[in-house]
């Protein structure tokens, strides 16, 4: 009895894999699915914003204006600039750390060489 149940579940899993792959492939190319997911994501974002406003003690905002394309482009440019500045700071910090480590490694090698040569 248990063996038949296990075999049944195994068969269901094997059949479900290609079906799921087909559904995923059609979802990637479907415009209606993309629009549906976009609407769900926007709704979740709006709900999160409203909950944050309520948690901060502000009132509920009943209308959220859409950003104009110029404002959107400016916001994207600012975000990109800030991201690039952050990456540049991290790169400089990493470069300084690598230089520091390589110098300390070189000093360690030289001191061990002098200690070895002095024997």
N, C-alpha and C positions, 0 to 999 in steps of 0.2 A: 504494500500500500504506500509506504513512505517513498519507496523507490519510484513509483509511478508519479507521485507528486513532484519529486525532484526532477524527473525527466520532463514532466509537463512544464515546469518553470524554466528549465533549460531551453526547451523548444520555444517558449514565448520570448525569452531573451534573444534567441537567435533570429527570430522573425522580426523582432522590434528594431534590431540594429539597422538593417537596410531601409526600413520604413522611416526611421528617425533621420537617417542620412538624406533621404529624398525630401523630407519635410524641411530640413535645414537648408538644403540647396535651393528649394523653391522659395523659402523665406528670404534668402540673401538677394534674390533677383526680383522679388515682388515689390512693386511700388505701393500697393495697398497695405501690405504688411509693414513696410517701412513707415508709412504715414501713421498707421495705428500705433506702432511702437513709439514714434516721435510724440504723438499726442499723449500717450500714457506717461512718457518721461517728462513732458512739460507739465502735466497735471501733478505729478509727484513733486516736481521742483516748486511749483506754486504752493502746494500744500506745505512743503518744508518751510518756505518763506513765511507763510502765514503763521505756522506754529512758532517759528523763531520770533516773529513780531509779538505774538501773544505772550511768549515766555519773557520777552523784554519789557512787557507792560504797555506796549503800544497797542493801538486799536487795530482791528482787522481792516486791511485794505481791500475794498470791494472791486476796485478796478486797477489793474496793473497795465500801464501803458507799454506799448511795444516800442523798442528802441528804433530810431531811424537808422538807415543804413550808414549815414555819416557818423552818428554816435557809436554805432556798433563797430565800424572800422577804426575809429579813434580808440575805443576801449580795447580792441584786439591789438592795436599797435602798442598801446601802453603796456598791456600784459606781456607782449613779446619782448618789449624793451626791458621790463623788470626781470623777466625770465633770463634774458641774455646777460644782464648785469649780475644776477645771482650766479649763473654758470661761470662768468668771468672771475668773480670773487672766489668761487670754489676751486677753479683751475689755478689761480694764483696761490691759494692756500696749499693745494696739493703739490704744486711745483716747489714751493718753499720747503715743504715737508720732505719731498723726495731729495732735494738738494741737501738738506740737513742730514738725512739718513745716509746718503752716499758719502758725504764728507766724514761723518762719524765712522762709517765702515772703512773708509780709506785710512783714517787716523788709527783705527784699531789694527788694520793690516800692517801699517808702518811700524807701530809700536811692537807688535808681535814679531815682525821681521827683525827689528833691532834687538829685541830680547833674544831671539834665536841666534842671530849673528854674533852676539856678544858671548856666547857660550864657549 
